[in-house]
Amino acid sequence: MAKFFRIPMVLIVIVLVFLPLAGIAAEKTVDPCSLLTQAEIQDALGKPVKAGILKTHATPAAGADCNFVVDGFGSFNILLKP
């Protein structure tokens, strides 16, 4: 009789563990370019800044990267990792 209940109990435990994890992966991702505006970065650095460009990576684990080019200085990046 105990063997009869073992398989359904294992299946229930698996569902209870993996169902919430699936919900985490389905959450809405944040656009890193929306966290700071071009004007805010320009005010902080005191140099002209071009609009942010969202870079996409081959793997989602690398994160989302937004690149703001700073005139005569280089670039300002915002990187969000999951």
Biopython code that builds the backbone (N, CA, C, O; Angstrom):
import numpy as np
from Bio.PDB.StructureBuilder import StructureBuilder

atoms = [
    (1, "MET", "N", (0.818, -1.187, 0.000)),
    (1, "MET", "CA", (0.000, 0.000, 0.000)),
    (1, "MET", "C", (0.870, 1.264, 0.000)),
    (1, "MET", "O", (0.543, 2.235, -0.682)),
    (2, "ALA", "N", (1.966, 1.261, 0.752)),
    (2, "ALA", "CA", (2.856, 2.422, 0.804)),
    (2, "ALA", "C", (3.471, 2.690, -0.560)),
    (2, "ALA", "O", (3.699, 3.844, -0.920)),
    (3, "LYS", "N", (3.740, 1.639, -1.319)),
    (3, "LYS", "CA", (4.306, 1.784, -2.663)),
    (3, "LYS", "C", (3.307, 2.501, -3.580)),
    (3, "LYS", "O", (3.709, 3.250, -4.470)),
    (4, "PHE", "N", (2.044, 2.279, -3.370)),
    (4, "PHE", "CA", (0.990, 2.891, -4.169)),
    (4, "PHE", "C", (0.979, 4.416, -3.994)),
    (4, "PHE", "O", (0.721, 5.140, -4.955)),
    (5, "PHE", "N", (1.253, 4.907, -2.794)),
    (5, "PHE", "CA", (1.240, 6.342, -2.516)),
    (5, "PHE", "C", (2.575, 7.024, -2.812)),
    (5, "PHE", "O", (2.622, 8.249, -2.922)),
    (6, "ARG", "N", (3.643, 6.272, -2.942)),
    (6, "ARG", "CA", (4.966, 6.845, -3.134)),
    (6, "ARG", "C", (5.074, 7.606, -4.464)),
    (6, "ARG", "O", (5.583, 8.727, -4.478)),
    (7, "ILE", "N", (4.622, 7.045, -5.545)),
    (7, "ILE", "CA", (4.744, 7.680, -6.866)),
    (7, "ILE", "C", (3.913, 8.963, -6.947)),
    (7, "ILE", "O", (4.443, 9.977, -7.399)),
    (8, "PRO", "N", (2.649, 8.977, -6.538)),
    (8, "PRO", "CA", (1.917, 10.256, -6.566)),
    (8, "PRO", "C", (2.541, 11.323, -5.679)),
    (8, "PRO", "O", (2.534, 12.502, -6.035)),
    (9, "MET", "N", (3.083, 10.927, -4.521)),
    (9, "MET", "CA", (3.702, 11.901, -3.632)),
    (9, "MET", "C", (4.964, 12.500, -4.267)),
    (9, "MET", "O", (5.205, 13.701, -4.144)),
    (10, "VAL", "N", (5.757, 11.684, -4.934)),
    (10, "VAL", "CA", (6.953, 12.173, -5.614)),
    (10, "VAL", "C", (6.554, 13.145, -6.726)),
    (10, "VAL", "O", (7.193, 14.183, -6.899)),
    (11, "LEU", "N", (5.521, 12.820, -7.466)),
    (11, "LEU", "CA", (5.060, 13.704, -8.543)),
    (11, "LEU", "C", (4.551, 15.038, -7.991)),
    (11, "LEU", "O", (4.790, 16.089, -8.584)),
    (12, "ILE", "N", (3.867, 14.994, -6.883)),
    (12, "ILE", "CA", (3.367, 16.228, -6.256)),
    (12, "ILE", "C", (4.529, 17.099, -5.795)),
    (12, "ILE", "O", (4.510, 18.315, -5.989)),
    (13, "VAL", "N", (5.523, 16.494, -5.194)),
    (13, "VAL", "CA", (6.696, 17.253, -4.739)),
    (13, "VAL", "C", (7.410, 17.889, -5.931)),
    (13, "VAL", "O", (7.820, 19.048, -5.853)),
    (14, "ILE", "N", (7.563, 17.164, -7.011)),
    (14, "ILE", "CA", (8.227, 17.705, -8.209)),
    (14, "ILE", "C", (7.456, 18.905, -8.742)),
    (14, "ILE", "O", (8.056, 19.924, -9.085)),
    (15, "VAL", "N", (6.148, 18.797, -8.814)),
    (15, "VAL", "CA", (5.325, 19.905, -9.310)),
    (15, "VAL", "C", (5.438, 21.111, -8.384)),
    (15, "VAL", "O", (5.554, 22.241, -8.859)),
    (16, "LEU", "N", (5.406, 20.891, -7.079)),
    (16, "LEU", "CA", (5.490, 21.998, -6.129)),
    (16, "LEU", "C", (6.843, 22.702, -6.166)),
    (16, "LEU", "O", (6.930, 23.890, -5.856)),
    (17, "VAL", "N", (7.881, 21.992, -6.534)),
    (17, "VAL", "CA", (9.215, 22.593, -6.599)),
    (17, "VAL", "C", (9.413, 23.337, -7.922)),
    (17, "VAL", "O", (9.898, 24.468, -7.917)),
    (18, "PHE", "N", (9.054, 22.734, -9.035)),
    (18, "PHE", "CA", (9.370, 23.307, -10.338)),
    (18, "PHE", "C", (8.336, 24.295, -10.866)),
    (18, "PHE", "O", (8.672, 25.105, -11.730)),
    (19, "LEU", "N", (7.121, 24.267, -10.397)),
    (19, "LEU", "CA", (6.099, 25.207, -10.853)),
    (19, "LEU", "C", (6.440, 26.648, -10.489)),
    (19, "LEU", "O", (6.321, 27.520, -11.349)),
    (20, "PRO", "N", (6.858, 26.944, -9.255)),
    (20, "PRO", "CA", (7.250, 28.323, -8.946)),
    (20, "PRO", "C", (8.485, 28.772, -9.729)),
    (20, "PRO", "O", (8.591, 29.949, -10.075)),
    (21, "LEU", "N", (9.411, 27.870, -10.014)),
    (21, "LEU", "CA", (10.603, 28.233, -10.793)),
    (21, "LEU", "C", (10.231, 28.636, -12.208)),
    (21, "LEU", "O", (10.871, 29.514, -12.786)),
    (22, "ALA", "N", (9.226, 28.021, -12.768)),
    (22, "ALA", "CA", (8.776, 28.388, -14.110)),
    (22, "ALA", "C", (8.181, 29.791, -14.106)),
    (22, "ALA", "O", (8.320, 30.519, -15.089)),
    (23, "GLY", "N", (7.527, 30.179, -13.027)),
    (23, "GLY", "CA", (6.969, 31.521, -12.907)),
    (23, "GLY", "C", (8.041, 32.581, -12.816)),
    (23, "GLY", "O", (7.852, 33.689, -13.316)),
    (24, "ILE", "N", (9.163, 32.271, -12.190)),
    (24, "ILE", "CA", (10.265, 33.222, -12.095)),
    (24, "ILE", "C", (10.832, 33.515, -13.469)),
    (24, "ILE", "O", (11.136, 34.667, -13.779)),
    (25, "ALA", "N", (10.980, 32.495, -14.297)),
    (25, "ALA", "CA", (11.535, 32.694, -15.635)),
    (25, "ALA", "C", (10.596, 33.498, -16.519)),
    (25, "ALA", "O", (11.049, 34.135, -17.470)),
    (26, "ALA", "N", (9.312, 33.487, -16.233)),
    (26, "ALA", "CA", (8.343, 34.182, -17.064)),
    (26, "ALA", "C", (8.144, 35.638, -16.663)),
    (26, "ALA", "O", (7.368, 36.353, -17.297)),
    (27, "GLU", "N", (8.841, 36.089, -15.611)),
    (27, "GLU", "CA", (8.673, 37.468, -15.169)),
    (27, "GLU", "C", (9.150, 38.443, -16.242)),
    (27, "GLU", "O", (10.002, 38.123, -17.071)),
    (28, "LYS", "N", (8.582, 39.623, -16.197)),
    (28, "LYS", "CA", (8.938, 40.665, -17.155)),
    (28, "LYS", "C", (10.364, 41.150, -16.896)),
    (28, "LYS", "O", (10.737, 41.407, -15.751)),
    (29, "THR", "N", (11.154, 41.274, -17.953)),
    (29, "THR", "CA", (12.517, 41.764, -17.810)),
    (29, "THR", "C", (12.533, 43.283, -17.904)),
    (29, "THR", "O", (11.680, 43.881, -18.560)),
    (30, "VAL", "N", (13.493, 43.895, -17.253)),
    (30, "VAL", "CA", (13.628, 45.352, -17.231)),
    (30, "VAL", "C", (14.608, 45.772, -18.321)),
    (30, "VAL", "O", (15.666, 45.165, -18.484)),
    (31, "ASP", "N", (14.252, 46.799, -19.055)),
    (31, "ASP", "CA", (15.126, 47.357, -20.080)),
    (31, "ASP", "C", (16.153, 48.252, -19.393)),
    (31, "ASP", "O", (15.768, 49.234, -18.759)),
    (32, "PRO", "N", (17.452, 47.944, -19.498)),
    (32, "PRO", "CA", (18.454, 48.757, -18.813)),
    (32, "PRO", "C", (18.535, 50.189, -19.345)),
    (32, "PRO", "O", (18.977, 51.087, -18.627)),
    (33, "CYS", "N", (18.116, 50.415, -20.589)),
    (33, "CYS", "CA", (18.140, 51.765, -21.158)),
    (33, "CYS", "C", (17.069, 52.665, -20.523)),
    (33, "CYS", "O", (17.140, 53.889, -20.634)),
    (34, "SER", "N", (16.086, 52.059, -19.865)),
    (34, "SER", "CA", (15.023, 52.857, -19.256)),
    (34, "SER", "C", (15.341, 53.265, -17.816)),
    (34, "SER", "O", (14.589, 54.035, -17.219)),
    (35, "LEU", "N", (16.433, 52.766, -17.254)),
    (35, "LEU", "CA", (16.760, 53.065, -15.860)),
    (35, "LEU", "C", (17.310, 54.470, -15.674)),
    (35, "LEU", "O", (17.006, 55.120, -14.674)),
    (36, "LEU", "N", (18.106, 54.947, -16.608)),
    (36, "LEU", "CA", (18.641, 56.306, -16.582)),
    (36, "LEU", "C", (18.372, 56.961, -17.923)),
    (36, "LEU", "O", (18.440, 56.306, -18.963)),
    (37, "THR", "N", (18.068, 58.240, -17.904)),
    (37, "THR", "CA", (17.848, 58.950, -19.161)),
    (37, "THR", "C", (19.164, 59.522, -19.670)),
    (37, "THR", "O", (20.144, 59.637, -18.933)),
    (38, "GLN", "N", (19.156, 59.871, -20.937)),
    (38, "GLN", "CA", (20.319, 60.489, -21.559)),
    (38, "GLN", "C", (20.680, 61.784, -20.829)),
    (38, "GLN", "O", (21.860, 62.059, -20.612)),
    (39, "ALA", "N", (19.694, 62.570, -20.453)),
    (39, "ALA", "CA", (19.921, 63.841, -19.762)),
    (39, "ALA", "C", (20.529, 63.620, -18.371)),
    (39, "ALA", "O", (21.401, 64.382, -17.954)),
    (40, "GLU", "N", (20.076, 62.587, -17.652)),
    (40, "GLU", "CA", (20.623, 62.303, -16.319)),
    (40, "GLU", "C", (22.110, 61.941, -16.394)),
    (40, "GLU", "O", (22.910, 62.397, -15.577)),
    (41, "ILE", "N", (22.462, 61.128, -17.366)),
    (41, "ILE", "CA", (23.866, 60.742, -17.526)),
    (41, "ILE", "C", (24.702, 61.949, -17.938)),
    (41, "ILE", "O", (25.820, 62.139, -17.459)),
    (42, "GLN", "N", (24.144, 62.760, -18.830)),
    (42, "GLN", "CA", (24.825, 63.973, -19.295)),
    (42, "GLN", "C", (25.081, 64.929, -18.124)),
    (42, "GLN", "O", (26.170, 65.492, -18.016)),
    (43, "ASP", "N", (24.102, 65.114, -17.262)),
    (43, "ASP", "CA", (24.259, 65.973, -16.082)),
    (43, "ASP", "C", (25.331, 65.435, -15.136)),
    (43, "ASP", "O", (26.127, 66.203, -14.597)),
    (44, "ALA", "N", (25.353, 64.126, -14.936)),
    (44, "ALA", "CA", (26.314, 63.524, -14.013)),
    (44, "ALA", "C", (27.743, 63.592, -14.541)),
    (44, "ALA", "O", (28.679, 63.817, -13.774)),
    (45, "LEU", "N", (27.917, 63.399, -15.853)),
    (45, "LEU", "CA", (29.260, 63.371, -16.432)),
    (45, "LEU", "C", (29.736, 64.731, -16.917)),
    (45, "LEU", "O", (30.939, 64.966, -17.033)),
    (46, "GLY", "N", (28.796, 65.629, -17.201)),
    (46, "GLY", "CA", (29.163, 66.951, -17.693)),
    (46, "GLY", "C", (29.661, 66.933, -19.128)),
    (46, "GLY", "O", (30.355, 67.859, -19.548)),
    (47, "LYS", "N", (29.328, 65.920, -19.872)),
    (47, "LYS", "CA", (29.728, 65.799, -21.279)),
    (47, "LYS", "C", (28.520, 65.374, -22.106)),
    (47, "LYS", "O", (27.598, 64.758, -21.572)),
    (48, "PRO", "N", (28.508, 65.696, -23.417)),
    (48, "PRO", "CA", (27.403, 65.252, -24.271)),
    (48, "PRO", "C", (27.351, 63.723, -24.353)),
    (48, "PRO", "O", (28.379, 63.051, -24.436)),
    (49, "VAL", "N", (26.135, 63.199, -24.328)),
    (49, "VAL", "CA", (25.928, 61.753, -24.361)),
    (49, "VAL", "C", (24.926, 61.425, -25.456)),
    (49, "VAL", "O", (23.897, 62.088, -25.590)),
    (50, "LYS", "N", (25.239, 60.382, -26.247)),
    (50, "LYS", "CA", (24.300, 59.913, -27.273)),
    (50, "LYS", "C", (23.284, 58.975, -26.620)),
    (50, "LYS", "O", (23.534, 58.422, -25.548)),
    (51, "ALA", "N", (22.155, 58.806, -27.268)),
    (51, "ALA", "CA", (21.077, 57.957, -26.736)),
    (51, "ALA", "C", (21.573, 56.530, -26.528)),
    (51, "ALA", "O", (22.445, 56.053, -27.253)),
    (52, "GLY", "N", (21.011, 55.861, -25.534)),
    (52, "GLY", "CA", (21.409, 54.490, -25.214)),
    (52, "GLY", "C", (20.984, 53.497, -26.281)),
    (52, "GLY", "O", (19.907, 53.606, -26.868)),
    (53, "ILE", "N", (21.860, 52.523, -26.519)),
    (53, "ILE", "CA", (21.593, 51.464, -27.488)),
    (53, "ILE", "C", (21.610, 50.142, -26.737)),
    (53, "ILE", "O", (22.595, 49.801, -26.081)),
    (54, "LEU", "N", (20.517, 49.403, -26.836)),
    (54, "LEU", "CA", (20.404, 48.116, -26.163)),
    (54, "LEU", "C", (21.182, 47.079, -26.959)),
    (54, "LEU", "O", (20.916, 46.869, -28.142)),
    (55, "LYS", "N", (22.144, 46.433, -26.310)),
    (55, "LYS", "CA", (22.908, 45.368, -26.954)),
    (55, "LYS", "C", (22.270, 44.037, -26.575)),
    (55, "LYS", "O", (21.901, 43.823, -25.421)),
    (56, "THR", "N", (22.146, 43.163, -27.538)),
    (56, "THR", "CA", (21.619, 41.832, -27.258)),
    (56, "THR", "C", (22.777, 40.845, -27.296)),
    (56, "THR", "O", (23.678, 40.958, -28.127)),
    (57, "HIS", "N", (22.741, 39.896, -26.404)),
    (57, "HIS", "CA", (23.798, 38.899, -26.293)),
    (57, "HIS", "C", (23.275, 37.550, -26.763)),
    (57, "HIS", "O", (22.067, 37.323, -26.830)),
    (58, "ALA", "N", (24.199, 36.668, -27.083)),
    (58, "ALA", "CA", (23.827, 35.338, -27.556)),
    (58, "ALA", "C", (23.126, 34.529, -26.463)),
    (58, "ALA", "O", (22.236, 33.732, -26.757)),
    (59, "THR", "N", (23.520, 34.728, -25.214)),
    (59, "THR", "CA", (22.904, 33.964, -24.131)),
    (59, "THR", "C", (22.197, 34.899, -23.165)),
    (59, "THR", "O", (22.761, 35.927, -22.793)),
    (60, "PRO", "N", (20.988, 34.577, -22.751)),
    (60, "PRO", "CA", (20.269, 35.418, -21.793)),
    (60, "PRO", "C", (20.979, 35.514, -20.442)),
    (60, "PRO", "O", (20.781, 36.487, -19.715)),
    (61, "ALA", "N", (21.801, 34.524, -20.093)),
    (61, "ALA", "CA", (22.512, 34.549, -18.820)),
    (61, "ALA", "C", (23.561, 35.659, -18.771)),
    (61, "ALA", "O", (23.986, 36.065, -17.689)),
    (62, "ALA", "N", (23.980, 36.154, -19.947)),
    (62, "ALA", "CA", (24.972, 37.236, -19.979)),
    (62, "ALA", "C", (24.370, 38.541, -19.500)),
    (62, "ALA", "O", (25.097, 39.416, -19.028)),
    (63, "GLY", "N", (23.080, 38.691, -19.608)),
    (63, "GLY", "CA", (22.409, 39.895, -19.139)),
    (63, "GLY", "C", (22.101, 40.860, -20.258)),
    (63, "GLY", "O", (22.527, 40.671, -21.397)),
    (64, "ALA", "N", (21.355, 41.897, -19.922)),
    (64, "ALA", "CA", (20.994, 42.938, -20.883)),
    (64, "ALA", "C", (21.927, 44.131, -20.668)),
    (64, "ALA", "O", (22.145, 44.553, -19.532)),
    (65, "ASP", "N", (22.469, 44.664, -21.742)),
    (65, "ASP", "CA", (23.469, 45.730, -21.673)),
    (65, "ASP", "C", (23.000, 46.923, -22.497)),
    (65, "ASP", "O", (22.617, 46.774, -23.657)),
    (66, "CYS", "N", (23.033, 48.107, -21.892)),
    (66, "CYS", "CA", (22.690, 49.340, -22.592)),
    (66, "CYS", "C", (23.944, 50.209, -22.646)),
    (66, "CYS", "O", (24.584, 50.446, -21.621)),
    (67, "ASN", "N", (24.291, 50.678, -23.828)),
    (67, "ASN", "CA", (25.514, 51.439, -24.045)),
    (67, "ASN", "C", (25.174, 52.878, -24.420)),
    (67, "ASN", "O", (24.502, 53.124, -25.421)),
    (68, "PHE", "N", (25.644, 53.826, -23.611)),
    (68, "PHE", "CA", (25.528, 55.256, -23.897)),
    (68, "PHE", "C", (26.921, 55.744, -24.296)),
    (68, "PHE", "O", (27.862, 55.609, -23.515)),
    (69, "VAL", "N", (27.069, 56.305, -25.489)),
    (69, "VAL", "CA", (28.365, 56.803, -25.945)),
    (69, "VAL", "C", (28.541, 58.232, -25.438)),
    (69, "VAL", "O", (27.706, 59.104, -25.678)),
    (70, "VAL", "N", (29.650, 58.448, -24.729)),
    (70, "VAL", "CA", (29.967, 59.755, -24.159)),
    (70, "VAL", "C", (30.969, 60.436, -25.086)),
    (70, "VAL", "O", (32.041, 59.891, -25.348)),
    (71, "ASP", "N", (30.631, 61.617, -25.581)),
    (71, "ASP", "CA", (31.447, 62.328, -26.561)),
    (71, "ASP", "C", (32.837, 62.636, -26.013)),
    (71, "ASP", "O", (32.972, 63.293, -24.980)),
    (72, "GLY", "N", (33.869, 62.158, -26.710)),
    (72, "GLY", "CA", (35.245, 62.442, -26.346)),
    (72, "GLY", "C", (35.703, 61.778, -25.060)),
    (72, "GLY", "O", (36.749, 62.141, -24.523)),
    (73, "PHE", "N", (34.945, 60.815, -24.554)),
    (73, "PHE", "CA", (35.290, 60.207, -23.272)),
    (73, "PHE", "C", (35.284, 58.683, -23.349)),
    (73, "PHE", "O", (36.125, 58.036, -22.725)),
    (74, "GLY", "N", (34.376, 58.115, -24.081)),
    (74, "GLY", "CA", (34.236, 56.654, -24.153)),
    (74, "GLY", "C", (32.781, 56.267, -24.122)),
    (74, "GLY", "O", (31.984, 56.761, -24.920)),
    (75, "SER", "N", (32.425, 55.384, -23.206)),
    (75, "SER", "CA", (31.035, 54.959, -23.119)),
    (75, "SER", "C", (30.648, 54.710, -21.663)),
    (75, "SER", "O", (31.494, 54.509, -20.792)),
    (76, "PHE", "N", (29.344, 54.732, -21.437)),
    (76, "PHE", "CA", (28.740, 54.476, -20.134)),
    (76, "PHE", "C", (27.793, 53.315, -20.327)),
    (76, "PHE", "O", (26.848, 53.415, -21.110)),
    (77, "ASN", "N", (28.022, 52.211, -19.628)),
    (77, "ASN", "CA", (27.205, 51.009, -19.794)),
    (77, "ASN", "C", (26.393, 50.707, -18.543)),
    (77, "ASN", "O", (26.842, 50.919, -17.417)),
    (78, "ILE", "N", (25.193, 50.209, -18.772)),
    (78, "ILE", "CA", (24.355, 49.693, -17.704)),
    (78, "ILE", "C", (24.112, 48.228, -18.033)),
    (78, "ILE", "O", (23.566, 47.910, -19.089)),
    (79, "LEU", "N", (24.512, 47.343, -17.144)),
    (79, "LEU", "CA", (24.373, 45.910, -17.358)),
    (79, "LEU", "C", (23.471, 45.321, -16.277)),
    (79, "LEU", "O", (23.716, 45.495, -15.083)),
    (80, "LEU", "N", (22.431, 44.627, -16.713)),
    (80, "LEU", "CA", (21.525, 43.941, -15.782)),
    (80, "LEU", "C", (21.712, 42.439, -15.959)),
    (80, "LEU", "O", (21.597, 41.918, -17.068)),
    (81, "LYS", "N", (21.998, 41.758, -14.872)),
    (81, "LYS", "CA", (22.149, 40.298, -14.913)),
    (81, "LYS", "C", (20.947, 39.666, -14.236)),
    (81, "LYS", "O", (20.481, 40.142, -13.200)),
    (82, "PRO", "N", (20.447, 38.585, -14.833)),
    (82, "PRO", "CA", (19.297, 37.908, -14.214)),
    (82, "PRO", "C", (19.684, 37.195, -12.937)),
    (82, "PRO", "O", (18.835, 36.578, -12.294)),
]
sb = StructureBuilder()
sb.init_structure("model")
sb.init_model(0)
sb.init_chain("A")
sb.init_seg("    ")
for serial, (resi, resn, name, xyz) in enumerate(atoms, 1):
    if name == "N":
        sb.init_residue(resn, " ", resi, " ")
    sb.init_atom(name, np.array(xyz, "f"), 0.0, 1.0, " ", f" {name:<3s}", serial, name[0])
structure = sb.get_structure()
